[in-house]
Amino acid sequence: MRSLAQLALAMVAVGGVACSFELSGAVHPVLARAFRLPVPYFPASVTIILLLLGTTLLAVSLAAWREVRRPLAPTHVLVALGRASLTVFVVHVWLFREAGPRLGLWRTLSPGATLVAIGLVGAAATGLACRWQRVQYRYGAEWLVRKLAG
């Protein structure tokens, strides 16, 4: 866990340095895309990848450290989200890639409204996963994969 946390901190540090290079204008124009912080959807810049991956690895290492010290109860909210994560992902893809454009909601929100929408969808997914736990996540994507795998 210590190595994972060190790797995460190193990635965030290198991403931060790369970000400071871009912000200071010290990057050669040929390399500017690799260091750009405000990026389009794809492909992500090296800076964004380092910052996001480092932050994610740091969160994973903190969760693993906590789990070793005091295991999560089977009814904990993170357990519910983990057990329903594939279903949440599939619904998210459908919601934002299929339903959003068809309803005229694709890329129409301001940045602040987008953050509020992300929070609301995340809260709804969390609440639904906690309630779904009562029936062992029956008929979700994870359930289907287990049935198909035998």
C-alpha angles and dihedrals in degrees: 000000000000091000090049092051091047091050090049093051091047091052092049090047094050090045089051092050091048089049091052090051091054094045092049092050091237093130122103110243091242090061097038094102092057092055100037114125104194098059135175116247097273138053100027119214122248088249094056092044092052094047095046096041092046092049091048093049090048090053091048092050091049091049091048091048090051092046091055092050098042119003119225117253115245088247095052115126093239090054090052092050092047093051091050098037098112091049091048089051094049092047090047091054092049094044098048101031103036111019096036097060093040091053091047093248099115110126094340100119126091117242091260093048089047091056090049090050091049090050093048093048090047092049091048091049090049094049094046093047091052091051092043089056088075091071096039093255091291117190096012126128091265091051090050092050091051091049093048092046092052 
